[in-house]
């Protein structure tokens, strides 16, 4: 597992450059790799907290200040903002099935924006179609 201290981007790297690198490497993910960074503190129920809300609604949750999110679950006390993107796989009947989520915390307020949302949703779509769920 990649260590939590190594989960930061180098200073001076633009968001676009960082996402280009992440998306390029996404095709080579290690089998059975579940967590990069700190491991979640608990199992979270659908509809609870930021992760559970994304899972239940099938919609990205972009939270600029976690203290303002009703029912936020503080798994990492350093977290100030968070983005959670559902990974949805199309089913034969036209519905979409939740298979995983991408959950990223930031130690700063307003750590994520619409640029992050767009690129992470692109990554989620890539993972949905390129993995054997």
PyMOL commands that set and color helices and strands:
alter all, ss='L'
color gray80, all
select helices_A, chain A and resi 4-6+15-26+49-57+66-68+114-130
alter helices_A, ss='H'
color red, helices_A
select strands_A, chain A and resi 61-63+81-90+96-106
alter strands_A, ss='S'
color yellow, strands_A
deselect
rebuild
show_as cartoon
